[in-house]
Amino acid sequence: MKKIFFAILFTLLFNLSFSQSEQSLIQNCIQNYIEGTSYNNPESISKAFYPEANLFLSHKDKPLWIVPISEYVTWFQKGKKGEFNGRIGKIISIEFYNDVAIAKAEILIPEKKQEFMDMFLLKKIQGEWKIISKAASSKASNKSGKKILFIVSNAHYYGNSTIATGNSFAEIVNAYDTFVKSGYTVDFVSPKGGDIPLAYINTSDNLQKEYLYNQDFMYALKNTLNPKEIDYKIYKAVHYIGGGSAMFEIPENLDIQRISMQVYEDNKGIISSVCHGTAGIVNLKTKNGKFLVDGKKISGYPDSFEKQDGEYFKHFPFLIQKTIEERGGEFKFSKRNESFVEQDGRIITGQNFQSSSGVALKIIELIEKTN
């Protein structure tokens, strides 16, 4: 029986590892295209495409404009090699089956207020993934290329218990929607990368329902970035999402602490949180060794609002309000189920999921004021 169990476990782990490695190889292929077209590097573009690939593009005078890859590559020989040309690319989704794949990438040109969506068909040829065709379309867009980093947790349970928890879907959606409608791009990072647990999903809420069935959005939550994949220089703010998961893995993660403080101190960016997401900022320290919250007005989910006789509460590693006050912060909150947002310099925090949109609006207001 044990042999059968371990055989099944090995097969599952092997398949998971294979899937992850194939996905990474496809990502690398598309990234060659993105970086090549953003930094005038024809060799990188050629590396991404099969030599006989065609691009199917839009043209005002043609119903379909077919461009061979050999011609397309020459378009990027005009600019200075290695110099950023204003194109900002991001992989939106990837789906593969054996040796074929389909993928999408968003290309922004903020100066022209233009957004392209590239659709790729890829095939693994002689052990290498290649783009064998690309179709693209564009539209006018308010997307600025400014980026916000959402910090989420991989913790499925309260500590070592079997009590399930997750990241607050409402907090993710309310803030995300506010940012994207204002022209911002949102990325997700978690301690381990990959998929995250979700909680408090309400399909009677129209906005939550809309995003729950948005394949590109859910792909991003299934494929969150690993801290090692993050370039802190490109973010204007970090935003800690709440839910019970936020109490675990995030507060003690040194890589995420480093990213947050680099955005805050080196980029002169913003640190923000909502509800239990505020647990993520209690351990942050400035370069001079002081706790970030020291002398600051901070909001989050108050200790007195917790169900202190609840089984889940016994597994909390610390209390948010108590810890912030012990570290010199002034904890602020209002009545239950009311939006409450506190801003102290470049630290913006909210009490609950009802505050998520308000926190996002404050972040946008501060970014636009200082840029």
Secondary structure, DSSP 8 states (H G I E B T S, - for coil): -HHHHHHHHHHHHHHHHHHHHHHHHHHHHHHHHHHHHHTT-HHHHHHHEEEEEEEEEEETTEEEEEEEHHHHHHTTSSS-TT---S-EEEEEEEEEETTEEEEEEEEEEGGGTEEEEEEEEEEEETTEEEEEEEEEEEEE------EEEEE-----BSTTSS-B--EEHHHHHHHHHHHHHTT-EEEEE-SS-B---EE---TTSHHHHHHHT-HHHHHHHHTBB-GGG--GGGEEEEEE--SGGGGSSSTT-HHHHHHHHIIIIIS--EEEEEGGGGGGGTT-B-TTS-BTTTT-EEES--GGGS-TTSTGGGG-SS-HHHHHHHTT-EEE--STTS--EEEETTEEEESSGGGHHHHHHHHHHHHHHH-
